[in-house]
Amino acid sequence: MIQHLQYISQTPETGTHIDAIEQVLQAGGKWIQLRIKNKAEAEILPFAKAAQALCENYGAKLIINDYPHLAKAVNSYGVHLGLQDMPVPEARKIIGKHQIIGGTANTFEHIRQRVAEGADYIGLGPFRFTRTKENLSPIVGLEGYQKLMERVKKAGISTPIIAIGGIESADIPAILETGIYGIAISAALTNQTQMAAVLEEINSKFSIHSI
């Protein structure tokens, strides 16, 4: 089952992606995406191995951003592919049927593309401007989610759709009201001094919406 809350790693004020991931896992996070940009696969491999080991220790699931070969090498839960990355069917040939594939979408046409490709979940965004991404796609915003999710419902699309991109805790209730399946967050958790309390607050918003 696809989780409803995904944490996307970023470098914290002190430490590495692995430090940030471990802090989220200690706070109770259960779905992690390792997202290291602008580095070769060989450089990311040690981080992927460490992240996978941590997720196994905490009973969490790991997604590797961009690199199906790394996802296969560390036997992660799956891989996430951006619009400029390898097509989903090509990645499926690499990782097989037992790991999941998430795909980014920015428009309804992208959503239909991801469904046709066989993605297991769709990351739809960005919700707002975020400094964690280069070459950012057009902002979707709350109104955009409302319109897109209406079209998704009418089209009978059942693939889980995760809102992504600059989302803060306060944004979550309104986004969930659109019918979005889940939320991906990064800065909202990274560097939080009371991370467990923040994560509990975020999870409570999912409970209120009876997800």
Residue, then its C-alpha position, 0 to 999 in steps of 0.5 A: m500500500i502506498q503511504h500517505l506521507q512522504y519525506i523527501s530528503q535534503t541537506p540539513e543545516t548540519g550533516t548530510h541527507i542521511d542525517a536528515i533521513e535518520q532524524v525523520l525516521q526517529a520521529g516516526g517517518k515511514w516513507i522516505q525519498l532519497r533525493i540527491k541531485n547533480k551527482a553521479e550514481a557512483e557517488i550516490l550509491p553509499f547514501a542509498k545503501a545507508a538510507q536503505a539500511l536505516c529504513e529497514n531498521y525503522g520499518a520504513k520504505l525508501i524511494i530512490n530519486d532518478y536512478p532505477h539502477l540504484a533502486k535495484a542495487v540496494n533493493s529499495y521500495g522503489v524509484h521516483l522519476g521526474l518528467q525529464d528522467m527515464p520513461v517508466p516502462e524503461a525503468r520497469k525493465i530494470i527494477g522488475k515488478h516487485q519495486i514501485i515506480g513513482g512519476t512526476a506530473n505537472t498537468f492532466e496530460h502528464i497524469r494520463q501519461r503516468v497512468a498509461e505508463g503504469a506508474d504506481y503513484i504520481g507526484l503532482g506539483p509543484f504546489r508552490f515555488t521551492r528552492t529544492k528544485e531546479n528547472l521548476s515546472p509551472i506552479v500548480g497551486l491549490e486552485g490547480y489541484q482542485k481543477l486537476m483532481e476534478r478531471v482525475k475523478k471524472a476520468g476514473i483515475s485511481t492511481p494514488i496522487i501525491a501533492i509535492g513541492g514547497i508544501e507546509s503543514a498548514d497547507i495540508p488540510a486544504i490540499l487533502e480537500t481536493g481529493i489528493y491521496g497524499i502529501a510529500i514534504s521536505a523543508a517542513l520537516t528538515n531542521q525542525t527541532q521538535m520533529a516528532a511533534v511536528l510529524e505528529e501534528i501533520n499525521s493528525k491532519f490526515s486522520i481528520h480527513s479520514i485517510 
